[in-house]
């Protein structure tokens, strides 16, 4: 499984898509490449969790701007488990 991590809601309004400085256009290009890879291989699943900042993770789900707190980690884990369980062969 390939995925993008959720980034803090602050990055939605920032010049970069993440705190490492990746631009929004570069982020979209990465997502497109990962989607293409997953579409070309039925054994690869891609999940864009960040979804350009349009995700269900709130400020309170983050321990700091770059890491999830236990509440956010539990949300993320539950989502990943659902995807893994639905794609098991």
PDB file of N, CA, C and O in Angstrom:
ATOM      1  N   UNK A   1       0.831  -1.170   0.000  1.00  0.00           N
ATOM      2  CA  UNK A   1       0.000   0.000   0.000  1.00  0.00           C
ATOM      3  C   UNK A   1       0.882   1.240   0.000  1.00  0.00           C
ATOM      4  O   UNK A   1       1.860   1.336   0.741  1.00  0.00           O
ATOM      5  N   UNK A   2       0.514   2.163  -0.833  1.00  0.00           N
ATOM      6  CA  UNK A   2       1.170   3.472  -0.879  1.00  0.00           C
ATOM      7  C   UNK A   2       0.180   4.490  -0.360  1.00  0.00           C
ATOM      8  O   UNK A   2      -1.020   4.375  -0.613  1.00  0.00           O
ATOM      9  N   UNK A   3       0.668   5.490   0.366  1.00  0.00           N
ATOM     10  CA  UNK A   3      -0.231   6.539   0.845  1.00  0.00           C
ATOM     11  C   UNK A   3       0.522   7.834   1.079  1.00  0.00           C
ATOM     12  O   UNK A   3       1.739   7.853   1.262  1.00  0.00           O
ATOM     13  N   UNK A   4      -0.239   8.907   1.068  1.00  0.00           N
ATOM     14  CA  UNK A   4       0.294  10.188   1.504  1.00  0.00           C
ATOM     15  C   UNK A   4      -0.139  10.361   2.951  1.00  0.00           C
ATOM     16  O   UNK A   4      -1.238   9.943   3.313  1.00  0.00           O
ATOM     17  N   UNK A   5       0.692  10.962   3.780  1.00  0.00           N
ATOM     18  CA  UNK A   5       0.287  11.185   5.167  1.00  0.00           C
ATOM     19  C   UNK A   5      -0.600  12.426   5.256  1.00  0.00           C
ATOM     20  O   UNK A   5      -0.555  13.286   4.376  1.00  0.00           O
ATOM     21  N   UNK A   6      -1.400  12.519   6.308  1.00  0.00           N
ATOM     22  CA  UNK A   6      -2.146  13.762   6.484  1.00  0.00           C
ATOM     23  C   UNK A   6      -1.191  14.841   6.998  1.00  0.00           C
ATOM     24  O   UNK A   6      -0.397  14.598   7.907  1.00  0.00           O
ATOM     25  N   UNK A   7      -1.276  16.010   6.417  1.00  0.00           N
ATOM     26  CA  UNK A   7      -0.472  17.128   6.897  1.00  0.00           C
ATOM     27  C   UNK A   7      -1.360  18.048   7.720  1.00  0.00           C
ATOM     28  O   UNK A   7      -2.571  18.113   7.510  1.00  0.00           O
ATOM     29  N   UNK A   8      -0.753  18.747   8.645  1.00  0.00           N
ATOM     30  CA  UNK A   8      -1.484  19.650   9.537  1.00  0.00           C
ATOM     31  C   UNK A   8      -2.347  20.613   8.720  1.00  0.00           C
ATOM     32  O   UNK A   8      -1.928  21.056   7.650  1.00  0.00           O
ATOM     33  N   UNK A   9      -3.548  20.941   9.209  1.00  0.00           N
ATOM     34  CA  UNK A   9      -4.424  21.865   8.484  1.00  0.00           C
ATOM     35  C   UNK A   9      -3.779  23.208   8.142  1.00  0.00           C
ATOM     36  O   UNK A   9      -4.231  23.888   7.221  1.00  0.00           O
ATOM     37  N   UNK A  10      -2.746  23.594   8.857  1.00  0.00           N
ATOM     38  CA  UNK A  10      -2.058  24.860   8.559  1.00  0.00           C
ATOM     39  C   UNK A  10      -1.483  24.901   7.146  1.00  0.00           C
ATOM     40  O   UNK A  10      -1.369  25.977   6.560  1.00  0.00           O
ATOM     41  N   UNK A  11      -1.120  23.749   6.595  1.00  0.00           N
ATOM     42  CA  UNK A  11      -0.487  23.754   5.275  1.00  0.00           C
ATOM     43  C   UNK A  11      -1.471  24.059   4.152  1.00  0.00           C
ATOM     44  O   UNK A  11      -1.051  24.386   3.042  1.00  0.00           O
ATOM     45  N   UNK A  12      -2.765  23.959   4.417  1.00  0.00           N
ATOM     46  CA  UNK A  12      -3.744  24.289   3.384  1.00  0.00           C
ATOM     47  C   UNK A  12      -3.577  25.730   2.914  1.00  0.00           C
ATOM     48  O   UNK A  12      -3.817  26.040   1.747  1.00  0.00           O
ATOM     49  N   UNK A  13      -3.169  26.597   3.815  1.00  0.00           N
ATOM     50  CA  UNK A  13      -3.024  28.016   3.486  1.00  0.00           C
ATOM     51  C   UNK A  13      -1.566  28.415   3.253  1.00  0.00           C
ATOM     52  O   UNK A  13      -1.273  29.575   2.961  1.00  0.00           O
ATOM     53  N   UNK A  14      -0.664  27.456   3.383  1.00  0.00           N
ATOM     54  CA  UNK A  14       0.762  27.744   3.254  1.00  0.00           C
ATOM     55  C   UNK A  14       1.205  27.695   1.791  1.00  0.00           C
ATOM     56  O   UNK A  14       0.492  27.192   0.922  1.00  0.00           O
ATOM     57  N   UNK A  15       2.382  28.223   1.550  1.00  0.00           N
ATOM     58  CA  UNK A  15       2.946  28.216   0.198  1.00  0.00           C
ATOM     59  C   UNK A  15       3.388  26.815  -0.221  1.00  0.00           C
ATOM     60  O   UNK A  15       3.499  26.528  -1.413  1.00  0.00           O
ATOM     61  N   UNK A  16       3.640  25.946   0.755  1.00  0.00           N
ATOM     62  CA  UNK A  16       4.093  24.586   0.458  1.00  0.00           C
ATOM     63  C   UNK A  16       3.039  23.582   0.913  1.00  0.00           C
ATOM     64  O   UNK A  16       2.218  23.872   1.783  1.00  0.00           O
ATOM     65  N   UNK A  17       3.079  22.407   0.313  1.00  0.00           N
ATOM     66  CA  UNK A  17       2.114  21.351   0.641  1.00  0.00           C
ATOM     67  C   UNK A  17       2.487  20.599   1.910  1.00  0.00           C
ATOM     68  O   UNK A  17       1.642  19.920   2.493  1.00  0.00           O
ATOM     69  N   UNK A  18       3.735  20.708   2.344  1.00  0.00           N
ATOM     70  CA  UNK A  18       4.157  20.078   3.592  1.00  0.00           C
ATOM     71  C   UNK A  18       5.244  20.922   4.236  1.00  0.00           C
ATOM     72  O   UNK A  18       5.709  21.900   3.652  1.00  0.00           O
ATOM     73  N   UNK A  19       5.641  20.546   5.424  1.00  0.00           N
ATOM     74  CA  UNK A  19       6.608  21.349   6.162  1.00  0.00           C
ATOM     75  C   UNK A  19       8.044  21.128   5.706  1.00  0.00           C
ATOM     76  O   UNK A  19       8.966  21.764   6.218  1.00  0.00           O
ATOM     77  N   UNK A  20       8.238  20.224   4.739  1.00  0.00           N
ATOM     78  CA  UNK A  20       9.558  20.053   4.142  1.00  0.00           C
ATOM     79  C   UNK A  20       9.758  20.993   2.964  1.00  0.00           C
ATOM     80  O   UNK A  20      10.848  21.059   2.397  1.00  0.00           O
ATOM     81  N   UNK A  21       8.711  21.718   2.596  1.00  0.00           N
ATOM     82  CA  UNK A  21       8.810  22.700   1.530  1.00  0.00           C
ATOM     83  C   UNK A  21       8.357  22.230   0.156  1.00  0.00           C
ATOM     84  O   UNK A  21       8.524  22.951  -0.828  1.00  0.00           O
ATOM     85  N   UNK A  22       7.789  21.037   0.076  1.00  0.00           N
ATOM     86  CA  UNK A  22       7.278  20.553  -1.210  1.00  0.00           C
ATOM     87  C   UNK A  22       6.126  21.448  -1.658  1.00  0.00           C
ATOM     88  O   UNK A  22       5.168  21.649  -0.911  1.00  0.00           O
ATOM     89  N   UNK A  23       6.215  21.975  -2.854  1.00  0.00           N
ATOM     90  CA  UNK A  23       5.168  22.844  -3.365  1.00  0.00           C
ATOM     91  C   UNK A  23       3.889  22.083  -3.673  1.00  0.00           C
ATOM     92  O   UNK A  23       3.912  20.867  -3.863  1.00  0.00           O
ATOM     93  N   UNK A  24       2.781  22.796  -3.720  1.00  0.00           N
ATOM     94  CA  UNK A  24       1.495  22.159  -4.005  1.00  0.00           C
ATOM     95  C   UNK A  24       1.489  21.481  -5.378  1.00  0.00           C
ATOM     96  O   UNK A  24       0.920  20.400  -5.526  1.00  0.00           O
ATOM     97  N   UNK A  25       2.110  22.098  -6.376  1.00  0.00           N
ATOM     98  CA  UNK A  25       2.166  21.489  -7.712  1.00  0.00           C
ATOM     99  C   UNK A  25       2.980  20.192  -7.675  1.00  0.00           C
ATOM    100  O   UNK A  25       2.607  19.207  -8.312  1.00  0.00           O
ATOM    101  N   UNK A  26       4.083  20.193  -6.933  1.00  0.00           N
ATOM    102  CA  UNK A  26       4.898  18.979  -6.804  1.00  0.00           C
ATOM    103  C   UNK A  26       4.125  17.888  -6.068  1.00  0.00           C
ATOM    104  O   UNK A  26       4.221  16.712  -6.419  1.00  0.00           O
ATOM    105  N   UNK A  27       3.367  18.270  -5.060  1.00  0.00           N
ATOM    106  CA  UNK A  27       2.541  17.302  -4.341  1.00  0.00           C
ATOM    107  C   UNK A  27       1.522  16.671  -5.289  1.00  0.00           C
ATOM    108  O   UNK A  27       1.348  15.453  -5.286  1.00  0.00           O
ATOM    109  N   UNK A  28       0.846  17.492  -6.100  1.00  0.00           N
ATOM    110  CA  UNK A  28      -0.136  16.960  -7.049  1.00  0.00           C
ATOM    111  C   UNK A  28       0.520  16.031  -8.062  1.00  0.00           C
ATOM    112  O   UNK A  28      -0.075  15.027  -8.454  1.00  0.00           O
ATOM    113  N   UNK A  29       1.740  16.353  -8.490  1.00  0.00           N
ATOM    114  CA  UNK A  29       2.464  15.493  -9.426  1.00  0.00           C
ATOM    115  C   UNK A  29       2.795  14.153  -8.761  1.00  0.00           C
ATOM    116  O   UNK A  29       2.664  13.103  -9.390  1.00  0.00           O
ATOM    117  N   UNK A  30       3.216  14.181  -7.514  1.00  0.00           N
ATOM    118  CA  UNK A  30       3.504  12.949  -6.782  1.00  0.00           C
ATOM    119  C   UNK A  30       2.248  12.085  -6.675  1.00  0.00           C
ATOM    120  O   UNK A  30       2.309  10.878  -6.908  1.00  0.00           O
ATOM    121  N   UNK A  31       1.126  12.683  -6.332  1.00  0.00           N
ATOM    122  CA  UNK A  31      -0.126  11.947  -6.210  1.00  0.00           C
ATOM    123  C   UNK A  31      -0.494  11.329  -7.558  1.00  0.00           C
ATOM    124  O   UNK A  31      -0.900  10.167  -7.611  1.00  0.00           O
ATOM    125  N   UNK A  32      -0.361  12.074  -8.629  1.00  0.00           N
ATOM    126  CA  UNK A  32      -0.682  11.556  -9.966  1.00  0.00           C
ATOM    127  C   UNK A  32       0.206  10.363 -10.315  1.00  0.00           C
ATOM    128  O   UNK A  32      -0.270   9.377 -10.879  1.00  0.00           O
ATOM    129  N   UNK A  33       1.481  10.449  -9.984  1.00  0.00           N
ATOM    130  CA  UNK A  33       2.396   9.333 -10.277  1.00  0.00           C
ATOM    131  C   UNK A  33       2.046   8.088  -9.465  1.00  0.00           C
ATOM    132  O   UNK A  33       2.085   6.969  -9.977  1.00  0.00           O
ATOM    133  N   UNK A  34       1.705   8.296  -8.202  1.00  0.00           N
ATOM    134  CA  UNK A  34       1.336   7.161  -7.360  1.00  0.00           C
ATOM    135  C   UNK A  34       0.018   6.540  -7.815  1.00  0.00           C
ATOM    136  O   UNK A  34      -0.136   5.319  -7.776  1.00  0.00           O
ATOM    137  N   UNK A  35      -0.925   7.363  -8.241  1.00  0.00           N
ATOM    138  CA  UNK A  35      -2.183   6.843  -8.775  1.00  0.00           C
ATOM    139  C   UNK A  35      -1.937   6.024 -10.034  1.00  0.00           C
ATOM    140  O   UNK A  35      -2.517   4.951 -10.203  1.00  0.00           O
ATOM    141  N   UNK A  36      -1.085   6.523 -10.912  1.00  0.00           N
ATOM    142  CA  UNK A  36      -0.754   5.808 -12.142  1.00  0.00           C
ATOM    143  C   UNK A  36      -0.102   4.464 -11.829  1.00  0.00           C
ATOM    144  O   UNK A  36      -0.421   3.453 -12.454  1.00  0.00           O
ATOM    145  N   UNK A  37       0.798   4.460 -10.874  1.00  0.00           N
ATOM    146  CA  UNK A  37       1.463   3.223 -10.461  1.00  0.00           C
ATOM    147  C   UNK A  37       0.436   2.211  -9.940  1.00  0.00           C
ATOM    148  O   UNK A  37       0.483   1.035 -10.300  1.00  0.00           O
ATOM    149  N   UNK A  38      -0.472   2.663  -9.108  1.00  0.00           N
ATOM    150  CA  UNK A  38      -1.492   1.770  -8.551  1.00  0.00           C
ATOM    151  C   UNK A  38      -2.443   1.265  -9.632  1.00  0.00           C
ATOM    152  O   UNK A  38      -2.853   0.105  -9.602  1.00  0.00           O
ATOM    153  N   UNK A  39      -2.795   2.118 -10.576  1.00  0.00           N
ATOM    154  CA  UNK A  39      -3.690   1.707 -11.659  1.00  0.00           C
ATOM    155  C   UNK A  39      -3.043   0.678 -12.574  1.00  0.00           C
ATOM    156  O   UNK A  39      -3.728  -0.155 -13.166  1.00  0.00           O
ATOM    157  N   UNK A  40      -1.727   0.739 -12.685  1.00  0.00           N
ATOM    158  CA  UNK A  40      -1.009  -0.173 -13.569  1.00  0.00           C
ATOM    159  C   UNK A  40      -0.714  -1.527 -12.917  1.00  0.00           C
ATOM    160  O   UNK A  40      -0.303  -2.466 -13.599  1.00  0.00           O
ATOM    161  N   UNK A  41      -0.919  -1.629 -11.623  1.00  0.00           N
ATOM    162  CA  UNK A  41      -0.595  -2.865 -10.913  1.00  0.00           C
ATOM    163  C   UNK A  41      -1.710  -3.180  -9.923  1.00  0.00           C
ATOM    164  O   UNK A  41      -1.896  -2.451  -8.949  1.00  0.00           O
ATOM    165  N   UNK A  42      -2.441  -4.241 -10.160  1.00  0.00           N
ATOM    166  CA  UNK A  42      -3.573  -4.560  -9.290  1.00  0.00           C
ATOM    167  C   UNK A  42      -3.157  -5.016  -7.893  1.00  0.00           C
ATOM    168  O   UNK A  42      -4.011  -5.227  -7.032  1.00  0.00           O
ATOM    169  N   UNK A  43      -1.873  -5.166  -7.667  1.00  0.00           N
ATOM    170  CA  UNK A  43      -1.384  -5.530  -6.336  1.00  0.00           C
ATOM    171  C   UNK A  43      -0.939  -4.313  -5.534  1.00  0.00           C
ATOM    172  O   UNK A  43      -0.466  -4.443  -4.405  1.00  0.00           O
ATOM    173  N   UNK A  44      -1.092  -3.133  -6.123  1.00  0.00           N
ATOM    174  CA  UNK A  44      -0.709  -1.888  -5.456  1.00  0.00           C
ATOM    175  C   UNK A  44      -1.968  -1.075  -5.175  1.00  0.00           C
ATOM    176  O   UNK A  44      -2.793  -0.851  -6.060  1.00  0.00           O
ATOM    177  N   UNK A  45      -2.094  -0.646  -3.944  1.00  0.00           N
ATOM    178  CA  UNK A  45      -3.195   0.224  -3.545  1.00  0.00           C
ATOM    179  C   UNK A  45      -2.609   1.572  -3.171  1.00  0.00           C
ATOM    180  O   UNK A  45      -1.603   1.639  -2.465  1.00  0.00           O
ATOM    181  N   UNK A  46      -3.220   2.630  -3.632  1.00  0.00           N
ATOM    182  CA  UNK A  46      -2.779   3.977  -3.268  1.00  0.00           C
ATOM    183  C   UNK A  46      -3.915   4.702  -2.573  1.00  0.00           C
ATOM    184  O   UNK A  46      -5.053   4.694  -3.042  1.00  0.00           O
ATOM    185  N   UNK A  47      -3.597   5.326  -1.455  1.00  0.00           N
ATOM    186  CA  UNK A  47      -4.571   6.078  -0.681  1.00  0.00           C
ATOM    187  C   UNK A  47      -4.012   7.470  -0.422  1.00  0.00           C
ATOM    188  O   UNK A  47      -3.018   7.627   0.286  1.00  0.00           O
ATOM    189  N   UNK A  48      -4.650   8.465  -0.995  1.00  0.00           N
ATOM    190  CA  UNK A  48      -4.235   9.852  -0.780  1.00  0.00           C
ATOM    191  C   UNK A  48      -4.933  10.367   0.476  1.00  0.00           C
ATOM    192  O   UNK A  48      -6.005  10.968   0.405  1.00  0.00           O
ATOM    193  N   UNK A  49      -4.318  10.125   1.606  1.00  0.00           N
ATOM    194  CA  UNK A  49      -4.918  10.516   2.879  1.00  0.00           C
ATOM    195  C   UNK A  49      -4.922  12.031   3.039  1.00  0.00           C
ATOM    196  O   UNK A  49      -5.888  12.601   3.545  1.00  0.00           O
ATOM    197  N   UNK A  50      -3.860  12.674   2.615  1.00  0.00           N
ATOM    198  CA  UNK A  50      -3.795  14.140   2.743  1.00  0.00           C
ATOM    199  C   UNK A  50      -4.853  14.811   1.875  1.00  0.00           C
ATOM    200  O   UNK A  50      -5.484  15.782   2.291  1.00  0.00           O
ATOM    201  N   UNK A  51      -5.037  14.296   0.689  1.00  0.00           N
ATOM    202  CA  UNK A  51      -6.064  14.772  -0.253  1.00  0.00           C
ATOM    203  C   UNK A  51      -6.023  16.292  -0.421  1.00  0.00           C
ATOM    204  O   UNK A  51      -7.051  16.969  -0.377  1.00  0.00           O
ATOM    205  N   UNK A  52      -4.823  16.800  -0.612  1.00  0.00           N
ATOM    206  CA  UNK A  52      -4.667  18.241  -0.826  1.00  0.00           C
ATOM    207  C   UNK A  52      -5.076  19.092   0.365  1.00  0.00           C
ATOM    208  O   UNK A  52      -5.358  20.281   0.212  1.00  0.00           O
ATOM    209  N   UNK A  53      -5.110  18.497   1.542  1.00  0.00           N
ATOM    210  CA  UNK A  53      -5.511  19.215   2.746  1.00  0.00           C
ATOM    211  C   UNK A  53      -6.981  19.035   3.091  1.00  0.00           C
ATOM    212  O   UNK A  53      -7.428  19.469   4.152  1.00  0.00           O
ATOM    213  N   UNK A  54      -7.724  18.405   2.215  1.00  0.00           N
ATOM    214  CA  UNK A  54      -9.156  18.181   2.435  1.00  0.00           C
ATOM    215  C   UNK A  54      -9.342  16.805   3.077  1.00  0.00           C
ATOM    216  O   UNK A  54      -9.794  15.861   2.429  1.00  0.00           O
ATOM    217  N   UNK A  55      -8.988  16.707   4.355  1.00  0.00           N
ATOM    218  CA  UNK A  55      -9.072  15.443   5.083  1.00  0.00           C
ATOM    219  C   UNK A  55      -9.790  15.666   6.408  1.00  0.00           C
ATOM    220  O   UNK A  55     -10.110  16.797   6.773  1.00  0.00           O
ATOM    221  N   UNK A  56     -10.039  14.568   7.124  1.00  0.00           N
ATOM    222  CA  UNK A  56     -10.815  14.653   8.361  1.00  0.00           C
ATOM    223  C   UNK A  56      -9.966  14.907   9.607  1.00  0.00           C
ATOM    224  O   UNK A  56     -10.496  14.903  10.718  1.00  0.00           O
ATOM    225  N   UNK A  57      -8.676  15.126   9.445  1.00  0.00           N
ATOM    226  CA  UNK A  57      -7.803  15.338  10.594  1.00  0.00           C
ATOM    227  C   UNK A  57      -7.836  16.803  11.020  1.00  0.00           C
ATOM    228  O   UNK A  57      -7.669  17.709  10.203  1.00  0.00           O
ATOM    229  N   UNK A  58      -8.053  17.011  12.306  1.00  0.00           N
ATOM    230  CA  UNK A  58      -8.173  18.355  12.874  1.00  0.00           C
ATOM    231  C   UNK A  58      -6.875  18.772  13.550  1.00  0.00           C
ATOM    232  O   UNK A  58      -5.982  17.953  13.770  1.00  0.00           O
ATOM    233  N   UNK A  59      -6.787  20.041  13.872  1.00  0.00           N
ATOM    234  CA  UNK A  59      -5.622  20.574  14.589  1.00  0.00           C
ATOM    235  C   UNK A  59      -5.334  19.719  15.832  1.00  0.00           C
ATOM    236  O   UNK A  59      -4.178  19.421  16.133  1.00  0.00           O
ATOM    237  N   UNK A  60      -6.379  19.335  16.538  1.00  0.00           N
ATOM    238  CA  UNK A  60      -6.238  18.569  17.776  1.00  0.00           C
ATOM    239  C   UNK A  60      -5.690  17.157  17.537  1.00  0.00           C
ATOM    240  O   UNK A  60      -5.227  16.510  18.476  1.00  0.00           O
ATOM    241  N   UNK A  61      -5.738  16.683  16.310  1.00  0.00           N
ATOM    242  CA  UNK A  61      -5.216  15.351  15.994  1.00  0.00           C
ATOM    243  C   UNK A  61      -3.696  15.341  15.845  1.00  0.00           C
ATOM    244  O   UNK A  61      -3.099  14.275  15.693  1.00  0.00           O
ATOM    245  N   UNK A  62      -3.075  16.492  15.887  1.00  0.00           N
ATOM    246  CA  UNK A  62      -1.634  16.610  15.681  1.00  0.00           C
ATOM    247  C   UNK A  62      -0.925  16.967  16.978  1.00  0.00           C
ATOM    248  O   UNK A  62      -1.388  17.820  17.734  1.00  0.00           O
ATOM    249  N   UNK A  63       0.204  16.307  17.232  1.00  0.00           N
ATOM    250  CA  UNK A  63       1.041  16.629  18.387  1.00  0.00           C
ATOM    251  C   UNK A  63       1.828  17.906  18.124  1.00  0.00           C
ATOM    252  O   UNK A  63       2.102  18.690  19.032  1.00  0.00           O
ATOM    253  N   UNK A  64       2.183  18.092  16.854  1.00  0.00           N
ATOM    254  CA  UNK A  64       2.893  19.292  16.404  1.00  0.00           C
ATOM    255  C   UNK A  64       2.595  19.412  14.908  1.00  0.00           C
ATOM    256  O   UNK A  64       1.921  18.540  14.359  1.00  0.00           O
ATOM    257  N   UNK A  65       3.058  20.429  14.250  1.00  0.00           N
ATOM    258  CA  UNK A  65       2.703  20.582  12.834  1.00  0.00           C
ATOM    259  C   UNK A  65       3.114  19.432  11.918  1.00  0.00           C
ATOM    260  O   UNK A  65       2.623  19.342  10.793  1.00  0.00           O
ATOM    261  N   UNK A  66       4.001  18.556  12.374  1.00  0.00           N
ATOM    262  CA  UNK A  66       4.517  17.501  11.501  1.00  0.00           C
ATOM    263  C   UNK A  66       4.184  16.080  11.946  1.00  0.00           C
ATOM    264  O   UNK A  66       4.506  15.127  11.236  1.00  0.00           O
ATOM    265  N   UNK A  67       3.544  15.917  13.112  1.00  0.00           N
ATOM    266  CA  UNK A  67       3.293  14.570  13.638  1.00  0.00           C
ATOM    267  C   UNK A  67       1.905  14.474  14.260  1.00  0.00           C
ATOM    268  O   UNK A  67       1.429  15.404  14.911  1.00  0.00           O
ATOM    269  N   UNK A  68       1.269  13.325  14.041  1.00  0.00           N
ATOM    270  CA  UNK A  68      -0.030  13.074  14.651  1.00  0.00           C
ATOM    271  C   UNK A  68       0.110  12.806  16.144  1.00  0.00           C
ATOM    272  O   UNK A  68       1.102  12.238  16.602  1.00  0.00           O
ATOM    273  N   UNK A  69      -0.894  13.224  16.881  1.00  0.00           N
ATOM    274  CA  UNK A  69      -1.015  12.900  18.296  1.00  0.00           C
ATOM    275  C   UNK A  69      -1.753  11.568  18.381  1.00  0.00           C
ATOM    276  O   UNK A  69      -2.179  11.051  17.348  1.00  0.00           O
ATOM    277  N   UNK A  70      -1.919  11.002  19.556  1.00  0.00           N
ATOM    278  CA  UNK A  70      -2.514   9.668  19.677  1.00  0.00           C
ATOM    279  C   UNK A  70      -3.925   9.605  19.090  1.00  0.00           C
ATOM    280  O   UNK A  70      -4.316   8.565  18.561  1.00  0.00           O
ATOM    281  N   UNK A  71      -4.698  10.694  19.171  1.00  0.00           N
ATOM    282  CA  UNK A  71      -6.047  10.680  18.599  1.00  0.00           C
ATOM    283  C   UNK A  71      -5.982  10.592  17.073  1.00  0.00           C
ATOM    284  O   UNK A  71      -6.727   9.830  16.456  1.00  0.00           O
ATOM    285  N   UNK A  72      -5.097  11.366  16.480  1.00  0.00           N
ATOM    286  CA  UNK A  72      -4.921  11.328  15.031  1.00  0.00           C
ATOM    287  C   UNK A  72      -4.341  10.013  14.566  1.00  0.00           C
ATOM    288  O   UNK A  72      -4.732   9.490  13.523  1.00  0.00           O
ATOM    289  N   UNK A  73      -3.405   9.472  15.337  1.00  0.00           N
ATOM    290  CA  UNK A  73      -2.807   8.180  14.983  1.00  0.00           C
ATOM    291  C   UNK A  73      -3.862   7.078  15.020  1.00  0.00           C
ATOM    292  O   UNK A  73      -3.843   6.178  14.181  1.00  0.00           O
ATOM    293  N   UNK A  74      -4.770   7.140  15.972  1.00  0.00           N
ATOM    294  CA  UNK A  74      -5.842   6.140  16.049  1.00  0.00           C
ATOM    295  C   UNK A  74      -6.768   6.264  14.840  1.00  0.00           C
ATOM    296  O   UNK A  74      -7.194   5.252  14.283  1.00  0.00           O
ATOM    297  N   UNK A  75      -7.087   7.499  14.425  1.00  0.00           N
ATOM    298  CA  UNK A  75      -7.914   7.721  13.230  1.00  0.00           C
ATOM    299  C   UNK A  75      -7.236   7.145  11.994  1.00  0.00           C
ATOM    300  O   UNK A  75      -7.853   6.435  11.199  1.00  0.00           O
ATOM    301  N   UNK A  76      -5.950   7.466  11.849  1.00  0.00           N
ATOM    302  CA  UNK A  76      -5.198   7.007  10.685  1.00  0.00           C
ATOM    303  C   UNK A  76      -5.103   5.482  10.668  1.00  0.00           C
ATOM    304  O   UNK A  76      -5.305   4.860   9.625  1.00  0.00           O
ATOM    305  N   UNK A  77      -4.802   4.886  11.801  1.00  0.00           N
ATOM    306  CA  UNK A  77      -4.682   3.433  11.875  1.00  0.00           C
ATOM    307  C   UNK A  77      -5.996   2.754  11.503  1.00  0.00           C
ATOM    308  O   UNK A  77      -5.998   1.778  10.753  1.00  0.00           O
ATOM    309  N   UNK A  78      -7.103   3.259  12.016  1.00  0.00           N
ATOM    310  CA  UNK A  78      -8.410   2.673  11.695  1.00  0.00           C
ATOM    311  C   UNK A  78      -8.690   2.743  10.198  1.00  0.00           C
ATOM    312  O   UNK A  78      -9.216   1.799   9.610  1.00  0.00           O
ATOM    313  N   UNK A  79      -8.336   3.857   9.598  1.00  0.00           N
ATOM    314  CA  UNK A  79      -8.558   4.002   8.149  1.00  0.00           C
ATOM    315  C   UNK A  79      -7.685   3.034   7.356  1.00  0.00           C
ATOM    316  O   UNK A  79      -8.157   2.411   6.405  1.00  0.00           O
ATOM    317  N   UNK A  80      -6.431   2.906   7.737  1.00  0.00           N
ATOM    318  CA  UNK A  80      -5.529   1.997   7.040  1.00  0.00           C
ATOM    319  C   UNK A  80      -5.966   0.543   7.207  1.00  0.00           C
ATOM    320  O   UNK A  80      -5.879  -0.241   6.262  1.00  0.00           O
ATOM    321  N   UNK A  81      -6.427   0.184   8.384  1.00  0.00           N
ATOM    322  CA  UNK A  81      -6.900  -1.184   8.618  1.00  0.00           C
ATOM    323  C   UNK A  81      -8.072  -1.495   7.687  1.00  0.00           C
ATOM    324  O   UNK A  81      -8.127  -2.579   7.107  1.00  0.00           O
ATOM    325  N   UNK A  82      -8.997  -0.566   7.542  1.00  0.00           N
ATOM    326  CA  UNK A  82     -10.141  -0.787   6.637  1.00  0.00           C
ATOM    327  C   UNK A  82      -9.669  -1.031   5.211  1.00  0.00           C
ATOM    328  O   UNK A  82     -10.183  -1.918   4.528  1.00  0.00           O
ATOM    329  N   UNK A  83      -8.711  -0.262   4.767  1.00  0.00           N
ATOM    330  CA  UNK A  83      -8.212  -0.423   3.400  1.00  0.00           C
ATOM    331  C   UNK A  83      -7.507  -1.762   3.242  1.00  0.00           C
ATOM    332  O   UNK A  83      -7.739  -2.470   2.262  1.00  0.00           O
ATOM    333  N   UNK A  84      -6.656  -2.115   4.188  1.00  0.00           N
ATOM    334  CA  UNK A  84      -5.933  -3.378   4.108  1.00  0.00           C
ATOM    335  C   UNK A  84      -6.916  -4.546   4.125  1.00  0.00           C
ATOM    336  O   UNK A  84      -6.786  -5.480   3.333  1.00  0.00           O
ATOM    337  N   UNK A  85      -7.888  -4.497   5.014  1.00  0.00           N
ATOM    338  CA  UNK A  85      -8.864  -5.587   5.091  1.00  0.00           C
ATOM    339  C   UNK A  85      -9.692  -5.710   3.803  1.00  0.00           C
ATOM    340  O   UNK A  85     -10.063  -6.812   3.398  1.00  0.00           O
ATOM    341  N   UNK A  86      -9.969  -4.590   3.181  1.00  0.00           N
ATOM    342  CA  UNK A  86     -10.782  -4.644   1.944  1.00  0.00           C
ATOM    343  C   UNK A  86      -9.986  -5.085   0.726  1.00  0.00           C
ATOM    344  O   UNK A  86     -10.569  -5.465  -0.289  1.00  0.00           O
ATOM    345  N   UNK A  87      -8.653  -5.038   0.812  1.00  0.00           N
ATOM    346  CA  UNK A  87      -7.822  -5.418  -0.341  1.00  0.00           C
ATOM    347  C   UNK A  87      -7.116  -6.742  -0.133  1.00  0.00           C
ATOM    348  O   UNK A  87      -6.352  -7.165  -1.002  1.00  0.00           O
ATOM    349  N   UNK A  88      -7.343  -7.414   0.990  1.00  0.00           N
ATOM    350  CA  UNK A  88      -6.691  -8.704   1.213  1.00  0.00           C
ATOM    351  C   UNK A  88      -7.155  -9.712   0.185  1.00  0.00           C
ATOM    352  O   UNK A  88      -8.317  -9.712  -0.224  1.00  0.00           O
ATOM    353  N   UNK A  89      -6.256 -10.557  -0.222  1.00  0.00           N
ATOM    354  CA  UNK A  89      -6.576 -11.572  -1.225  1.00  0.00           C
ATOM    355  C   UNK A  89      -6.540 -12.939  -0.599  1.00  0.00           C
ATOM    356  O   UNK A  89      -6.782 -13.936  -1.280  1.00  0.00           O
TER     357      UNK A  89
END
